[in-house]
Every structure is written in structure tokens, then in C-alpha cells.
Amino acid sequence: MREFLAETYAPREGPGGAGARAGDIARAAAQASGPGAPVCFLGAVAVPGEETCFWLYQAPTAEAVRAAMAAAGLRPERITPAVTIRPPRPARPGGAPAAGPPPPSATH
């Protein structure tokens, strides 16, 4: 599944801000998903000093992300394809791989 980064204007808010809405945003993405076209909210990074928030989604198209964000009451200024880069998972003592699910694939 492809990943997209969306940018919104985010005026400085009181305690909680965008983080307090993360559950609502994830639910809106799930509700905006269509059959065979899931939209998943992966997280966000707020930059209060710039009054900007970056939202990371997994979806089949940018249009699907825009629909999910609209359902959450968000108005993205732009949505661009993205590739998440994660550090390698550390091995456990003794060389065994770390427990848990494998990281998402970066191939699109």
C-alpha cells in the first residue's frame, strides 16, 4: 500500500491540540475506506512554531487520503506520495530477531 504525507495549517492550540484528535482522525480514515481501498492514518508530526502539521497515511490514492481528511474535518494544503524510512530493528541478545511484527514494506 502506498504512503502519503499531507500538510495542513495548524494554528497554535491549547493543551492536547492535534494529538487529542488522533483517535477521531483514525476513525474517520477507517470510515472513509472503501471496499478493497483501505485508508489508514499512521500518525502525525505537529510543528507548532511553523503552525503546520504533517499527517502520514497509507492509502491507494491521494484522493482517498483527501476524502479521509475531509471526513475528519481537516483541509490539506497538499498531499504527496511519501516513503517512510525506519531504522533497522535491533537484534535481541544472542542474535535472535526482535519480537513483534515486521516493519511495513517500503516498496510501492
N, C-alpha and C positions, 0 to 999 in steps of 0.2 A: 504494500500500500504506500502511496506517495505521501510525503510530508509537505506542509505548507506553513509559512510564517506570515502572520497577519500583524499589521501595525495599526494601533488606534491612538487617538489623542486621549490622554488620561489626566484630567485636572487633578491637582493635589487634593486628596481626600483625607478624611479623618482616620482614626484607627480602623484597621481592617481593610479598607479600600477594596481593590480588585480581588485580593486573596479571600476575602469573606464571601465573594460571589463564585468562587471556583466550582463549588458543587452545583450551583444553578447553571453555570455555563456548560459543565459536563452533561447535565441532564438535557439541556437544550440541544446539544450536539447529538445525543442519542435519539432524541425525538425527531430531529431533522434528518436522520439517516433513512435512506430508502432501502427497499429490498435489493440485496447484493451491492449496496453502495453505502457502507458504514462510514460515519464521521465520528472521529474520536478526538476529544480535547486532551492533549498531552500535558499542557502546563503553560505557564506564562512567566514573563520577566517584566516587572514594572521598573521604570526608570523615572522616579519622581522628579528629579532635578531637571529632566527634559520634558516632563509631563507626557510621557509616552509609555505605552505598554505593548509588548510583543507577545503574541499568542501562537502556540505551536499546536497544529492539528495534523491528524492523519486522515486522509480522505481521497476519494478517487479524482476529484477536480477542485479547482479554486472556487468554482461556482457553488459546490456543495459546502465548502467552508463558509462562503459568504452567506448562504441560507442559514447555516447553523448559528453564525454570529448574529444575524438579524433576529433569529428566534430568541436569542439571549439578550436582545436589546443593545447589541454592540454594532458600531458602524466602522468597519475597517477602512482605512485610507488606502491601503494596498495589501495585496495578498500575493506572495511569491513562492515558487517551489523552493524547498529547503532540504538540506541533508543534515541530520543530527550526527554529530561526532562525539563519541563517548570514549573514555579511556578503557583500556582492556581490563577485564575483571581479574583481580588478584587471585592467585592460587592459594589454597589452604595450606597450612603446614603439612609437609610430607608430599607436596606436589599435586594433590588432588584438586580438581577444579572447584571453584567456589559454588556453593549451593544456590539454588534459585533458578528461575527461568533464564534462558539465554537472552542477550540484549537483542533489540529489534534489528532487523537486517537493514543495512544502509543501501541496498541495491534497489533501484526503482526502474 
